[in-house]
Amino acid sequence: MQIFNIGVNSLIQQLEIHLRGVTLYSLPVSGPWEENTEKMPEVQKKTSIIGYVDDLNPVITKVEEFGICNSYLILFESASGCKFHRDPSSQKC
């Protein structure tokens, strides 16, 4: 299990880079500004994948991201010998 977790971390990092994700929240930053300064940027939390132990939940926002996600899953499966659940009837994919 430890070796799987080490390997799946690289998969999570790649999917975080290549998937667009969604904004979970966006909060304005308040405070005193000087007259000639621009407004401070909002604090945002975005996510594109949620990983927990041996579960991965990618956030797919457009059709092209299915192909990106699938290509990285195939690469991980080829390198590790592990197989992800992909059959919808199993209720586990």
Backbone atoms as SQL, in Angstrom:
CREATE TABLE atoms (id INTEGER PRIMARY KEY, chain TEXT, resi INTEGER, resn TEXT, atom TEXT, x REAL, y REAL, z REAL);
INSERT INTO atoms VALUES
  (1, 'A', 1, 'MET', 'N', 0.814, -1.190, 0.000),
  (2, 'A', 1, 'MET', 'CA', 0.000, 0.000, 0.000),
  (3, 'A', 1, 'MET', 'C', 0.865, 1.264, 0.000),
  (4, 'A', 2, 'GLN', 'N', 1.967, 1.254, 0.747),
  (5, 'A', 2, 'GLN', 'CA', 2.843, 2.432, 0.798),
  (6, 'A', 2, 'GLN', 'C', 3.437, 2.736, -0.573),
  (7, 'A', 3, 'ILE', 'N', 3.856, 1.705, -1.288),
  (8, 'A', 3, 'ILE', 'CA', 4.430, 1.923, -2.620),
  (9, 'A', 3, 'ILE', 'C', 3.367, 2.503, -3.555),
  (10, 'A', 4, 'PHE', 'N', 2.132, 2.004, -3.456),
  (11, 'A', 4, 'PHE', 'CA', 1.035, 2.544, -4.261),
  (12, 'A', 4, 'PHE', 'C', 0.847, 4.027, -3.955),
  (13, 'A', 5, 'ASN', 'N', 0.824, 4.383, -2.672),
  (14, 'A', 5, 'ASN', 'CA', 0.620, 5.790, -2.284),
  (15, 'A', 5, 'ASN', 'C', 1.726, 6.695, -2.808),
  (16, 'A', 6, 'ILE', 'N', 2.953, 6.209, -2.798),
  (17, 'A', 6, 'ILE', 'CA', 4.066, 7.002, -3.339),
  (18, 'A', 6, 'ILE', 'C', 3.888, 7.202, -4.839),
  (19, 'A', 7, 'GLY', 'N', 3.509, 6.148, -5.543),
  (20, 'A', 7, 'GLY', 'CA', 3.317, 6.244, -6.988),
  (21, 'A', 7, 'GLY', 'C', 2.112, 7.071, -7.367),
  (22, 'A', 8, 'VAL', 'N', 1.015, 6.940, -6.615),
  (23, 'A', 8, 'VAL', 'CA', -0.202, 7.661, -6.967),
  (24, 'A', 8, 'VAL', 'C', -0.044, 9.163, -6.701),
  (25, 'A', 9, 'ASN', 'N', 0.866, 9.541, -5.834),
  (26, 'A', 9, 'ASN', 'CA', 1.109, 10.961, -5.586),
  (27, 'A', 9, 'ASN', 'C', 1.575, 11.670, -6.853),
  (28, 'A', 10, 'SER', 'N', 2.416, 11.028, -7.640),
  (29, 'A', 10, 'SER', 'CA', 2.862, 11.614, -8.917),
  (30, 'A', 10, 'SER', 'C', 1.695, 11.766, -9.881),
  (31, 'A', 11, 'LEU', 'N', 0.798, 10.789, -9.885),
  (32, 'A', 11, 'LEU', 'CA', -0.391, 10.861, -10.732),
  (33, 'A', 11, 'LEU', 'C', -1.263, 12.048, -10.315),
  (34, 'A', 12, 'ILE', 'N', -1.464, 12.223, -9.024),
  (35, 'A', 12, 'ILE', 'CA', -2.261, 13.340, -8.521),
  (36, 'A', 12, 'ILE', 'C', -1.629, 14.677, -8.916),
  (37, 'A', 13, 'GLN', 'N', -0.317, 14.786, -8.796),
  (38, 'A', 13, 'GLN', 'CA', 0.364, 16.028, -9.156),
  (39, 'A', 13, 'GLN', 'C', 0.184, 16.351, -10.636),
  (40, 'A', 14, 'GLN', 'N', 0.292, 15.349, -11.504),
  (41, 'A', 14, 'GLN', 'CA', 0.117, 15.591, -12.935),
  (42, 'A', 14, 'GLN', 'C', -1.310, 16.009, -13.265),
  (43, 'A', 15, 'LEU', 'N', -2.275, 15.359, -12.623),
  (44, 'A', 15, 'LEU', 'CA', -3.666, 15.729, -12.889),
  (45, 'A', 15, 'LEU', 'C', -3.987, 17.120, -12.345),
  (46, 'A', 16, 'GLU', 'N', -3.393, 17.505, -11.226),
  (47, 'A', 16, 'GLU', 'CA', -3.586, 18.864, -10.712),
  (48, 'A', 16, 'GLU', 'C', -3.080, 19.907, -11.708),
  (49, 'A', 17, 'ILE', 'N', -1.995, 19.598, -12.379),
  (50, 'A', 17, 'ILE', 'CA', -1.412, 20.533, -13.353),
  (51, 'A', 17, 'ILE', 'C', -2.276, 20.639, -14.602),
  (52, 'A', 18, 'HIS', 'N', -2.794, 19.501, -15.099),
  (53, 'A', 18, 'HIS', 'CA', -3.433, 19.473, -16.405),
  (54, 'A', 18, 'HIS', 'C', -4.958, 19.602, -16.399),
  (55, 'A', 19, 'LEU', 'N', -5.599, 19.466, -15.251),
  (56, 'A', 19, 'LEU', 'CA', -7.048, 19.641, -15.205),
  (57, 'A', 19, 'LEU', 'C', -7.373, 21.062, -14.749),
  (58, 'A', 20, 'ARG', 'N', -8.402, 21.622, -15.325),
  (59, 'A', 20, 'ARG', 'CA', -8.777, 23.013, -15.043),
  (60, 'A', 20, 'ARG', 'C', -9.290, 23.189, -13.616),
  (61, 'A', 21, 'GLY', 'N', -10.139, 22.294, -13.158),
  (62, 'A', 21, 'GLY', 'CA', -10.663, 22.364, -11.800),
  (63, 'A', 21, 'GLY', 'C', -11.783, 23.370, -11.640),
  (64, 'A', 22, 'VAL', 'N', -12.248, 23.504, -10.419),
  (65, 'A', 22, 'VAL', 'CA', -13.317, 24.437, -10.089),
  (66, 'A', 22, 'VAL', 'C', -12.901, 25.265, -8.878),
  (67, 'A', 23, 'THR', 'N', -13.489, 26.436, -8.758),
  (68, 'A', 23, 'THR', 'CA', -13.227, 27.294, -7.606),
  (69, 'A', 23, 'THR', 'C', -14.184, 26.898, -6.489),
  (70, 'A', 24, 'LEU', 'N', -13.631, 26.499, -5.342),
  (71, 'A', 24, 'LEU', 'CA', -14.459, 26.140, -4.196),
  (72, 'A', 24, 'LEU', 'C', -14.966, 27.370, -3.472),
  (73, 'A', 25, 'TYR', 'N', -14.097, 28.354, -3.314),
  (74, 'A', 25, 'TYR', 'CA', -14.532, 29.613, -2.725),
  (75, 'A', 25, 'TYR', 'C', -13.605, 30.730, -3.171),
  (76, 'A', 26, 'SER', 'N', -14.119, 31.951, -3.079),
  (77, 'A', 26, 'SER', 'CA', -13.374, 33.147, -3.420),
  (78, 'A', 26, 'SER', 'C', -13.779, 34.231, -2.429),
  (79, 'A', 27, 'LEU', 'N', -12.809, 34.739, -1.692),
  (80, 'A', 27, 'LEU', 'CA', -13.089, 35.727, -0.650),
  (81, 'A', 27, 'LEU', 'C', -12.325, 37.018, -0.919),
  (82, 'A', 28, 'PRO', 'N', -13.013, 38.151, -0.800),
  (83, 'A', 28, 'PRO', 'CA', -12.300, 39.419, -0.974),
  (84, 'A', 28, 'PRO', 'C', -11.365, 39.685, 0.203),
  (85, 'A', 29, 'VAL', 'N', -10.284, 40.364, -0.074),
  (86, 'A', 29, 'VAL', 'CA', -9.333, 40.750, 0.967),
  (87, 'A', 29, 'VAL', 'C', -9.625, 42.198, 1.314),
  (88, 'A', 30, 'SER', 'N', -9.915, 42.438, 2.568),
  (89, 'A', 30, 'SER', 'CA', -10.224, 43.810, 2.970),
  (90, 'A', 30, 'SER', 'C', -9.045, 44.403, 3.731),
  (91, 'A', 31, 'GLY', 'N', -9.009, 45.672, 3.762),
  (92, 'A', 31, 'GLY', 'CA', -7.929, 46.344, 4.459),
  (93, 'A', 31, 'GLY', 'C', -7.740, 47.741, 3.923),
  (94, 'A', 32, 'PRO', 'N', -6.937, 48.533, 4.565),
  (95, 'A', 32, 'PRO', 'CA', -6.719, 49.899, 4.075),
  (96, 'A', 32, 'PRO', 'C', -5.814, 49.889, 2.838),
  (97, 'A', 33, 'TRP', 'N', -6.207, 50.644, 1.837),
  (98, 'A', 33, 'TRP', 'CA', -5.398, 50.775, 0.636),
  (99, 'A', 33, 'TRP', 'C', -4.992, 52.232, 0.485),
  (100, 'A', 34, 'GLU', 'N', -3.856, 52.405, -0.079),
  (101, 'A', 34, 'GLU', 'CA', -3.438, 53.769, -0.399),
  (102, 'A', 34, 'GLU', 'C', -4.161, 54.192, -1.669),
  (103, 'A', 35, 'GLU', 'N', -4.233, 55.455, -1.908),
  (104, 'A', 35, 'GLU', 'CA', -5.005, 55.980, -3.029),
  (105, 'A', 35, 'GLU', 'C', -4.502, 55.483, -4.379),
  (106, 'A', 36, 'ASN', 'N', -3.224, 55.347, -4.551),
  (107, 'A', 36, 'ASN', 'CA', -2.666, 54.991, -5.862),
  (108, 'A', 36, 'ASN', 'C', -2.401, 53.498, -6.020),
  (109, 'A', 37, 'THR', 'N', -2.827, 52.677, -5.098),
  (110, 'A', 37, 'THR', 'CA', -2.584, 51.239, -5.209),
  (111, 'A', 37, 'THR', 'C', -3.823, 50.521, -5.726),
  (112, 'A', 38, 'GLU', 'N', -3.588, 49.405, -6.378),
  (113, 'A', 38, 'GLU', 'CA', -4.698, 48.600, -6.879),
  (114, 'A', 38, 'GLU', 'C', -5.268, 47.748, -5.750),
  (115, 'A', 39, 'LYS', 'N', -6.466, 47.294, -5.973),
  (116, 'A', 39, 'LYS', 'CA', -7.144, 46.444, -5.001),
  (117, 'A', 39, 'LYS', 'C', -6.393, 45.115, -4.860),
  (118, 'A', 40, 'MET', 'N', -6.338, 44.583, -3.665),
  (119, 'A', 40, 'MET', 'CA', -5.637, 43.318, -3.439),
  (120, 'A', 40, 'MET', 'C', -6.431, 42.176, -4.072),
  (121, 'A', 41, 'PRO', 'N', -5.738, 41.157, -4.607),
  (122, 'A', 41, 'PRO', 'CA', -6.452, 40.041, -5.237),
  (123, 'A', 41, 'PRO', 'C', -7.211, 39.217, -4.203),
  (124, 'A', 42, 'GLU', 'N', -8.301, 38.600, -4.663),
  (125, 'A', 42, 'GLU', 'CA', -9.106, 37.759, -3.784),
  (126, 'A', 42, 'GLU', 'C', -8.362, 36.489, -3.404),
  (127, 'A', 43, 'VAL', 'N', -8.696, 35.946, -2.249),
  (128, 'A', 43, 'VAL', 'CA', -8.168, 34.649, -1.824),
  (129, 'A', 43, 'VAL', 'C', -9.069, 33.590, -2.444),
  (130, 'A', 44, 'GLN', 'N', -8.479, 32.688, -3.230),
  (131, 'A', 44, 'GLN', 'CA', -9.259, 31.662, -3.907),
  (132, 'A', 44, 'GLN', 'C', -8.747, 30.275, -3.554),
  (133, 'A', 45, 'LYS', 'N', -9.664, 29.338, -3.476),
  (134, 'A', 45, 'LYS', 'CA', -9.311, 27.929, -3.298),
  (135, 'A', 45, 'LYS', 'C', -9.882, 27.174, -4.483),
  (136, 'A', 46, 'LYS', 'N', -8.997, 26.590, -5.283),
  (137, 'A', 46, 'LYS', 'CA', -9.403, 25.795, -6.436),
  (138, 'A', 46, 'LYS', 'C', -8.997, 24.353, -6.207),
  (139, 'A', 47, 'THR', 'N', -9.731, 23.448, -6.817),
  (140, 'A', 47, 'THR', 'CA', -9.344, 22.046, -6.765),
  (141, 'A', 47, 'THR', 'C', -9.613, 21.399, -8.113),
  (142, 'A', 48, 'SER', 'N', -8.742, 20.478, -8.493),
  (143, 'A', 48, 'SER', 'CA', -8.927, 19.748, -9.735),
  (144, 'A', 48, 'SER', 'C', -8.921, 18.238, -9.501),
  (145, 'A', 49, 'ILE', 'N', -8.471, 17.814, -8.329),
  (146, 'A', 49, 'ILE', 'CA', -8.502, 16.397, -7.989),
  (147, 'A', 49, 'ILE', 'C', -8.485, 16.245, -6.471),
  (148, 'A', 50, 'ILE', 'N', -9.230, 15.269, -6.002),
  (149, 'A', 50, 'ILE', 'CA', -9.256, 14.943, -4.584),
  (150, 'A', 50, 'ILE', 'C', -8.725, 13.527, -4.450),
  (151, 'A', 51, 'GLY', 'N', -7.669, 13.364, -3.684),
  (152, 'A', 51, 'GLY', 'CA', -7.086, 12.047, -3.480),
  (153, 'A', 51, 'GLY', 'C', -7.103, 11.681, -2.016),
  (154, 'A', 52, 'TYR', 'N', -7.549, 10.467, -1.718),
  (155, 'A', 52, 'TYR', 'CA', -7.564, 9.990, -0.339),
  (156, 'A', 52, 'TYR', 'C', -7.197, 8.513, -0.336),
  (157, 'A', 53, 'VAL', 'N', -6.059, 8.208, 0.237),
  (158, 'A', 53, 'VAL', 'CA', -5.493, 6.849, 0.306),
  (159, 'A', 53, 'VAL', 'C', -5.469, 6.244, -1.091),
  (160, 'A', 54, 'ASP', 'N', -6.400, 5.360, -1.428),
  (161, 'A', 54, 'ASP', 'CA', -6.375, 4.737, -2.754),
  (162, 'A', 54, 'ASP', 'C', -7.542, 5.202, -3.632),
  (163, 'A', 55, 'ASP', 'N', -8.181, 6.302, -3.282),
  (164, 'A', 55, 'ASP', 'CA', -9.285, 6.851, -4.072),
  (165, 'A', 55, 'ASP', 'C', -8.842, 8.140, -4.747),
  (166, 'A', 56, 'LEU', 'N', -9.202, 8.274, -6.020),
  (167, 'A', 56, 'LEU', 'CA', -8.954, 9.500, -6.771),
  (168, 'A', 56, 'LEU', 'C', -10.278, 10.008, -7.306),
  (169, 'A', 57, 'ASN', 'N', -10.541, 11.285, -7.128),
  (170, 'A', 57, 'ASN', 'CA', -11.751, 11.902, -7.643),
  (171, 'A', 57, 'ASN', 'C', -11.361, 13.125, -8.463),
  (172, 'A', 58, 'PRO', 'N', -11.123, 12.951, -9.769),
  (173, 'A', 58, 'PRO', 'CA', -10.787, 14.118, -10.591),
  (174, 'A', 58, 'PRO', 'C', -12.027, 14.966, -10.854),
  (175, 'A', 59, 'VAL', 'N', -11.831, 16.275, -10.954),
  (176, 'A', 59, 'VAL', 'CA', -12.912, 17.201, -11.270),
  (177, 'A', 59, 'VAL', 'C', -12.793, 17.522, -12.754),
  (178, 'A', 60, 'ILE', 'N', -13.684, 16.949, -13.551),
  (179, 'A', 60, 'ILE', 'CA', -13.668, 17.109, -15.007),
  (180, 'A', 60, 'ILE', 'C', -14.626, 18.246, -15.360),
  (181, 'A', 61, 'THR', 'N', -14.124, 19.266, -16.053),
  (182, 'A', 61, 'THR', 'CA', -14.956, 20.412, -16.396),
  (183, 'A', 61, 'THR', 'C', -15.259, 20.534, -17.889),
  (184, 'A', 62, 'LYS', 'N', -14.547, 19.790, -18.719),
  (185, 'A', 62, 'LYS', 'CA', -14.832, 19.800, -20.158),
  (186, 'A', 62, 'LYS', 'C', -14.473, 18.438, -20.746),
  (187, 'A', 63, 'VAL', 'N', -15.013, 18.138, -21.884),
  (188, 'A', 63, 'VAL', 'CA', -14.890, 16.814, -22.496),
  (189, 'A', 63, 'VAL', 'C', -13.437, 16.423, -22.735),
  (190, 'A', 64, 'GLU', 'N', -12.595, 17.363, -23.124),
  (191, 'A', 64, 'GLU', 'CA', -11.198, 17.062, -23.415),
  (192, 'A', 64, 'GLU', 'C', -10.462, 16.525, -22.187),
  (193, 'A', 65, 'GLU', 'N', -10.922, 16.899, -21.008),
  (194, 'A', 65, 'GLU', 'CA', -10.250, 16.460, -19.790),
  (195, 'A', 65, 'GLU', 'C', -10.457, 14.966, -19.516),
  (196, 'A', 66, 'PHE', 'N', -11.496, 14.364, -20.093),
  (197, 'A', 66, 'PHE', 'CA', -11.645, 12.915, -19.979),
  (198, 'A', 66, 'PHE', 'C', -10.451, 12.212, -20.616),
  (199, 'A', 67, 'GLY', 'N', -10.044, 12.678, -21.786),
  (200, 'A', 67, 'GLY', 'CA', -8.886, 12.101, -22.472),
  (201, 'A', 67, 'GLY', 'C', -7.598, 12.310, -21.698),
  (202, 'A', 68, 'ILE', 'N', -7.416, 13.499, -21.124),
  (203, 'A', 68, 'ILE', 'CA', -6.222, 13.783, -20.325),
  (204, 'A', 68, 'ILE', 'C', -6.159, 12.847, -19.131),
  (205, 'A', 69, 'CYS', 'N', -7.273, 12.750, -18.416),
  (206, 'A', 69, 'CYS', 'CA', -7.336, 11.895, -17.230),
  (207, 'A', 69, 'CYS', 'C', -7.092, 10.434, -17.608),
  (208, 'A', 70, 'ASN', 'N', -7.731, 9.982, -18.670),
  (209, 'A', 70, 'ASN', 'CA', -7.584, 8.591, -19.099),
  (210, 'A', 70, 'ASN', 'C', -6.149, 8.282, -19.507),
  (211, 'A', 71, 'SER', 'N', -5.479, 9.196, -20.184),
  (212, 'A', 71, 'SER', 'CA', -4.101, 8.934, -20.616),
  (213, 'A', 71, 'SER', 'C', -3.164, 8.791, -19.420),
  (214, 'A', 72, 'TYR', 'N', -3.354, 9.617, -18.391),
  (215, 'A', 72, 'TYR', 'CA', -2.526, 9.492, -17.187),
  (216, 'A', 72, 'TYR', 'C', -2.857, 8.227, -16.399),
  (217, 'A', 73, 'LEU', 'N', -4.125, 7.826, -16.391),
  (218, 'A', 73, 'LEU', 'CA', -4.486, 6.574, -15.715),
  (219, 'A', 73, 'LEU', 'C', -3.855, 5.376, -16.422),
  (220, 'A', 74, 'ILE', 'N', -3.876, 5.385, -17.739),
  (221, 'A', 74, 'ILE', 'CA', -3.256, 4.293, -18.511),
  (222, 'A', 74, 'ILE', 'C', -1.756, 4.253, -18.249),
  (223, 'A', 75, 'LEU', 'N', -1.116, 5.404, -18.218),
  (224, 'A', 75, 'LEU', 'CA', 0.320, 5.468, -17.943),
  (225, 'A', 75, 'LEU', 'C', 0.629, 4.910, -16.553),
  (226, 'A', 76, 'PHE', 'N', -0.172, 5.295, -15.555),
  (227, 'A', 76, 'PHE', 'CA', 0.027, 4.790, -14.197),
  (228, 'A', 76, 'PHE', 'C', -0.187, 3.273, -14.143),
  (229, 'A', 77, 'GLU', 'N', -1.236, 2.786, -14.796),
  (230, 'A', 77, 'GLU', 'CA', -1.508, 1.344, -14.802),
  (231, 'A', 77, 'GLU', 'C', -0.383, 0.563, -15.466),
  (232, 'A', 78, 'SER', 'N', 0.155, 1.096, -16.544),
  (233, 'A', 78, 'SER', 'CA', 1.260, 0.422, -17.240),
  (234, 'A', 78, 'SER', 'C', 2.518, 0.375, -16.383),
  (235, 'A', 79, 'ALA', 'N', 2.780, 1.454, -15.666),
  (236, 'A', 79, 'ALA', 'CA', 4.000, 1.525, -14.859),
  (237, 'A', 79, 'ALA', 'C', 3.895, 0.721, -13.568),
  (238, 'A', 80, 'SER', 'N', 2.694, 0.628, -12.992),
  (239, 'A', 80, 'SER', 'CA', 2.562, 0.031, -11.665),
  (240, 'A', 80, 'SER', 'C', 1.988, -1.379, -11.657),
  (241, 'A', 81, 'GLY', 'N', 1.244, -1.735, -12.689),
  (242, 'A', 81, 'GLY', 'CA', 0.570, -3.033, -12.691),
  (243, 'A', 81, 'GLY', 'C', -0.782, -2.987, -11.987),
  (244, 'A', 82, 'CYS', 'N', -1.135, -1.842, -11.402),
  (245, 'A', 82, 'CYS', 'CA', -2.440, -1.676, -10.747),
  (246, 'A', 82, 'CYS', 'C', -3.496, -1.384, -11.810),
  (247, 'A', 83, 'LYS', 'N', -4.735, -1.705, -11.513),
  (248, 'A', 83, 'LYS', 'CA', -5.843, -1.421, -12.424),
  (249, 'A', 83, 'LYS', 'C', -6.891, -0.594, -11.703),
  (250, 'A', 84, 'PHE', 'N', -7.315, 0.505, -12.326),
  (251, 'A', 84, 'PHE', 'CA', -8.380, 1.322, -11.782),
  (252, 'A', 84, 'PHE', 'C', -9.729, 0.729, -12.188),
  (253, 'A', 85, 'HIS', 'N', -10.739, 0.922, -11.357),
  (254, 'A', 85, 'HIS', 'CA', -12.092, 0.469, -11.683),
  (255, 'A', 85, 'HIS', 'C', -12.662, 1.394, -12.747),
  (256, 'A', 86, 'ARG', 'N', -13.115, 0.804, -13.859),
  (257, 'A', 86, 'ARG', 'CA', -13.668, 1.622, -14.943),
  (258, 'A', 86, 'ARG', 'C', -15.036, 1.148, -15.398),
  (259, 'A', 87, 'ASP', 'N', -15.553, 0.096, -14.802),
  (260, 'A', 87, 'ASP', 'CA', -16.848, -0.450, -15.197),
  (261, 'A', 87, 'ASP', 'C', -17.952, 0.204, -14.367),
  (262, 'A', 88, 'PRO', 'N', -18.829, 1.011, -15.004),
  (263, 'A', 88, 'PRO', 'CA', -19.877, 1.700, -14.243),
  (264, 'A', 88, 'PRO', 'C', -20.816, 0.748, -13.513),
  (265, 'A', 89, 'SER', 'N', -21.002, -0.460, -14.020),
  (266, 'A', 89, 'SER', 'CA', -21.909, -1.397, -13.354),
  (267, 'A', 89, 'SER', 'C', -21.351, -1.890, -12.013),
  (268, 'A', 90, 'SER', 'N', -20.045, -1.733, -11.775),
  (269, 'A', 90, 'SER', 'CA', -19.452, -2.166, -10.506),
  (270, 'A', 90, 'SER', 'C', -19.726, -1.174, -9.383),
  (271, 'A', 91, 'GLN', 'N', -20.257, 0.010, -9.714),
  (272, 'A', 91, 'GLN', 'CA', -20.535, 1.065, -8.745),
  (273, 'A', 91, 'GLN', 'C', -19.248, 1.535, -8.042),
  (274, 'A', 92, 'LYS', 'N', -18.077, 1.310, -8.645),
  (275, 'A', 92, 'LYS', 'CA', -16.809, 1.679, -8.005),
  (276, 'A', 92, 'LYS', 'C', -15.931, 2.559, -8.880),
  (277, 'A', 93, 'CYS', 'N', -16.381, 2.960, -10.049),
  (278, 'A', 93, 'CYS', 'CA', -15.484, 3.722, -10.917),
  (279, 'A', 93, 'CYS', 'C', -15.647, 5.200, -10.741);
